[in-house]
Amino acid sequence: MTPPGATEGALLVLPRERERALLWLLALTQFTIIMDFMIMMPLGPQIMSAFVIGPAAFATAVSAYSWCAGLSGLFAATYIDRFDRKKLLLVVYVLFALSNLACALAPSFLLLQAARAFAGLTAGVLGSIVMAVLSDVIPQSRRGAATGIVMTSFSLAAVFGVPVGILLGAHFGWESPFYLLAALSALIWIAALRLVPTLTGHLRKQAPALAQVLPNLFALVRNPPYVRAFLLTSMVMGASMVVIPFMSPVLVANHGVLPAQLSWIYMAGGMATFFTARVIGRLSDRFGAVRVFRAIALFSILPLMFVTHLPALPLWTMIVLFPLLMISMSGRFIPLQALMTTVAKPAERGAFLSVNSAVQSLGTGLGAWWGGMMLSSGTDGEILGYGANGWVAAGVTLGAVIWIGQVRRPARGGRSPVGDPATTQ
């Protein structure tokens, strides 16, 4: 048996107590990243009013964050495997906290866009570092469940982060959630300084010279199995972001929901996903990431179509039904992320996850931009065209359900589908 703290290949084996503490720290780190991104959506009505902009302009602020996150994640693929994961995490997280402070202090929409772009630059790298740390300390047989714990950050952001941010924004201005994020990031950074171990196992193999980095990166993004995985990621993210950023503006403009009432809707959805995320992670380990993804993605089409074709309903019905959308949208990312940690060879895992994080952000930006371009404002202030967004999201989701069968990972003796992780060790 390998003793705690020793390395097993590139894997660092930790005591179970510290491993669990580390996973929850990674979840909190992801919590701030996700809240930073998610809070823009329910704050949409207030930001659009404060800066006198429409849905298309608001979509550019969301897209700027996502595209910069994608580019920074792609650039990170050239250096993420050249440094101790802990040191890289600490440095980038400081920049992330400063970016949120810059968002809070932005006096104009143009400067807000610039601050959001800066936030995206840091968030794109952080997301890939978090998944690389997870992959370096969790055995493959338990990676789905571990991913489920880290992905509860989505639920935490929806249950606590976004509702608190909405209430702060409604009472103290749209800037206040970003001040909160800067303060939380500082506290989590202190905890990371103590809890994250030094992770240098991936450095045992000498890193290539800088002159070889870009050619190696180009070779990685041209690798057909990796390209298939990247396409799947972009499809899933694009399908989601055609719809999600505009839910809050539509609810406020078309259905008379007050900005402060959005907190109850997000809280109900977040509470539901908090309990389902870990269950879905365990199901992915048991039945395979592909099967679980397909089941959840197919189910997600129903709440997607409901939200984008929402009839006149009282607030309590939206609070009851919204969790179905949250469960399905967050739930399909858990098997997807678990699947992505198995696609690359260990020596290329950090670079692959960085590129995949970049593709995820670029797909997010493309989806948000595309969704915004499909919407328009009516003479009475209503947002028009949201139903068409739902049909686009449903079509791309169906494409992802079919395409995931093409995503494979390297295995001894050849390549095999990742339908059941336990079959290809």
N, C-alpha and C positions, 0 to 999 in steps of 0.2 A: 504494500500500500504506500502511495506517495504521501509523505507527511505534509500537514498544512504549511503553506508558505513556500513549498518547493514547486519547481516547475515540472510539468509533464509535457514534453515537446515545447510548444509555444504557449501552453496553457498554464496559468498561475493558479494553483490550488489554494484556496483560502478556507479557514474555519467557517463552518456554516453560519455562525452568528455574524461574523464580519461580512460574509458574502451577502447575507440578507440585508444588512445595514447598507452595504455598498449599492445593492440594487435599488433600495428606496432612495438613496442619495441621487442615483442616476435618474430615477423617476422624478425627483424634485427638480433636477436640472432640466429635464425635458418639460416639466410643468411650466417653468418660466419661459422656455422657448415657445411652447404651444400657446400659453396665455398671451405672450407678446404678439403672436400671429393672430390668434382667435379674437382678441379684444377689439381689433380694428373692425370686425364685422358688426357686432351689436352697437358699437359706437358710430357706425356709419351714418345714421340719421343726424346725430349731433355734429359730426365732422362736416357732413354735407351742408348743414345749416350754417355752421360757424364760418365756413370758407365760401359759401354760396356756389356750390358745385353740384353737378348731376351724377347719375349712376356711372356713366362712362368714365368721368374724371376720377371718381372715387375708386373705380376698378384699377386705375393706373397706380394709385398708392399701394394697393394690395399687390399688384403685379411687380412694382419696383422692388418690394421686399423679396418676393419669391424669385425673381430673376437674378437679383444680386446674391441671394442665398445659393442659387444654383451655380452661378459662376464661381463663387468662393469655394463651394464644395468641390467643384471640378478642379480648381487650382490646388485645393488641399490634397488631392490625390497625388500631387508631385512631391509632397513632403510629409504627409501624416505618418508614414511608416519609417521616417528617419529620426523621430524624436520619442522620448519617453512620453507615454500617453498622459501621465499625470501632469507634467510640466506644460504640455500643450493645452490641456484642458484649463488649467489655472490662468494661463495668459489670455486665451481667447475669451474666457468668461468675464474677465475684467473689462475687455473691450465691449462685450455684450451689455454689461451694466451701464457703461458710459453711453452706449447708443440709445438706451431707453431714456436716460436723462436728457439727451439731445432732442428726442421726440417730444418730451414734456415741455421743453423750452422753445420749441419752434413757433415763431410768431406769424408765419405765413404758410400757405399750402405748399408752395414750392420748397421751402425749407423743411416742412414736414416730410415731403417726398424724399428729400436728400437724407434726412435722419432715418427714415424707414429703409432706405437703400443701405445705409451703414449698418442698421440692425440686421438686415438680411445677410450682409457680408459675414457677420460674426455667427449668426444662427446657422448658416449653411455648414460651417466648419464644426460647430458644436454638435450638431446632430450626428455627423459621421463619427466624431470622437466618442460619443456616448455608446454607439453601437459597436465600435471597435473595442472599447473597454469591456463591454458585456461579452463579446466573443472571446476575449483573452482570459476571462476568469470563469466562464460557465461551460461545462461540457456540452457537447452537441445534443446528447440525449435529454438534457433538461433545458435547452435553450428556448423552446417554445414557451414553457411556463415562466422562465425568467423574462422573456420578452413581454409576456402578459403583465408581469409586475411593473416593468418600466412603462408599458403603454397605459397603465392606470393613470399616468400623468395627464392623459386626455380627459379622463373622468374627473381628476382633481381640478383641472383647469375649468371644466364645465360646471362642477358642483360649487367650487369655492372661488376660483380665480375670476372667471368671467362674470358671475353674478355680483361679486364684490366690486369688480371693475365697473360694471354697469351702474350700480348704485352710487359709487363714487363719482362717476361721470355725470350722472343725473343731478347730483347735489353740489358738486364742487368743480365741474367742468371736465371736458374730455381729456385734459392733460393729467388729471390725478391718477388714473391707473398706471401711467408710465412712471410716475414718481414711486408708486408702490412696487413696481417691478424692479426698479433700480435698487431699492432698499432690500427686497427679498434676495436678489442676486448676490448682494454683498454678504448676507448671512449664510447662504448656501456655499459661497466661495470659501468661507471660513471652515465650514464642515468638510468640504472637499479636501482642504489642506490636510485634515487629520485622517480622513477615512479612505481616500483613494490611494491604493498602493503604487509603488513604483513599478511600471510595466515596461520592461525592456526586452522581454523574451523574443519579440519579433526583430530585434536588432542583432541577434546572433549571426544572422546572415548579413554579410557586408552590403550596405546600400549601394545602388549603382551610382556612378558619377553623374553630376548634374547634366553633363552633355548627353547622357543617355535617358534622362528622366522623361523628357517630352516624347521621344520615340517610343519609350516603353508605355507611356500613357496612351499614345495613339494606337499602339498595338493592343492595349487592353480594351479600348472602346471599339475596336474593330473585331474583337473576338466574338464570333457568332453566338455562342451560348450567353455571353454577357449582353450582347445587343438585344437578344430576345428578352432577357430579364429587364433591361432598361426600358424597353418598349412597354412591357407590362406595367412597370411602375408609373410611367407617364400617363398611360391610359387610365389607371385607377385614380391618380391625383387629378387629372383633367376632368374626369367625369364628376368628381366631387365638387370641384371649385367652379364649375359652370353654375352651380346652384347655391352652395353654402354662403358665400359672401353677401348675397343679396336677400337672404331670408329676413333679416332684421329690418332693412329698409322697406321691404315689401309688407311685412307685418305692420309697420308703423304707418306707411303711406296708404296702403290699400285696405287694411282691416282695423284701423283705429287703435292699435295696441300702443300704450304709452311706453316711452323708453325705459322707465323704471320697471314696468311690468315684464320686460324681456328677461329680467333676472330670474323670475319664477320659472319661465319656460326652459331656460338653460340649466337651472338648478335641477329640475325634474329629469331632464335628459342625462345630466352628469351623474346623478345618484344612481340611475339605472345602469349606466355603463361601468360605474365603479365596481359593481358586483359581478358584471358579466365578463369583464376583460380577462380576469384570471381563469375563469371557466373556459373561455374560448382558447386561451393559451394551452390549457391542459388538453382540450379536445384536439388541438393541432398536433400535440405530441402523440396522442393516442391514435388518431385516425388519419393523420397526414395533413400537411399544410394545404395541398391542392384541393382535397375534398372539402375541407372546412371553408376555405376561401370561396369555392364555387357556391356552396350552400348559402353563405351569408350574403355574397354579392347578388345572387338571384333574389333573395328576400328583400334586399335593400331597394330594389326597383319600386316596390309597392309604396313605401313611405316617401320615396323621392317624387313619385308621381302625385301622391296626395298633397305634399307640401307645395308643389308648383302649380297645382290646380285647386287650391284651398277655397272651399265655399265659405260663406258667411257663418261663422261659428262663434260661440261664446269663448271667453278666455280659458275657462276651465277645461274645455275639450282639447284645446291646443296643448295645455299643460299635461294632459293625460296621454295624448297621442304622440307628442314630440319625442319622448324617449325611444320609440320604435326607430325613428330616423337616426338618433344618436347611437343606439346600440349597433345598428347595421353598418353605419358609416365608420365608426371607430373599430368595430369588430372585424371588418375585413382587412384592416391594416395589420392586425396581430399575426395571422398566418402569413400575410405577405412579407412582413418584416422577418419573421422566423425563416421563411423560405430564402430570403435574400442573404441571410448569414451563412447559408450552406452552398451557394452557387459558386463562389470563388475558391481557389486553392488557398491554403493558409498563408502562404508568402505574399499573396496578392489581395488578401481580404480587406486590409485597411484601405488600399487604393480603390478596390472595387466598391466598398461601402461609401467612400467619398464621392465617387462618380455617381453611384446610385442616389445618394442624397442630393447631388446636383440635379440629376434628372428629375427627382421628385419635386424639387423646388421649381425647376423650369416648367414641368407639367402643371404645377399649381399656378404659376404666373400665367401660362398660356390659357388655362381654363378660366381663371378670373378675368383676364382681358377679353377672351372670347365671350364669356357670359355677359360682361358689361356692354360689349358692342351690340349684343342682341336685344338690349333693353332700351326703352325710351320713356320719357316723362309725358304724361297726359296734361291737358289743360287744367284739370282740377288737382294736379299734384300726384296722381296715381302713377305707379310704375307699370309700364305695359310690356308684354312679351315674355313674362316669366314662365308661362306654360311651355313655350318652345324650348326654353332651357332644360326643362324636365325631360322632354323627349330626347334631346341630345344626350343628356346624362344617362338615360336608360339605354340608348343605343350603344354608347361607348362601354358601359358596364357589361352588356351582353358580349361585346367583342373581347373584353378582358376575361370573361368566364371561359371563352373558347381558347384564347391565346395562352392562358396559363399552362395548358398541357404541353406547350412547346418549350417551357422553361425547365432546364435540366441542370444537374450539378455533376462535377467530376466524382467518380467512384472507382474503387479498385477494380481493375479489369475492364474499364470503359466508363461510359456515361449512362446514367439511368434516371428515370423520372423521379421527381421529389414528391411523389404522391404519399409515401410513407417513409419519413426520415429514418425509422428504425431498420429499414431494409438495406440501407447503403451506408455502412459504417466505414 
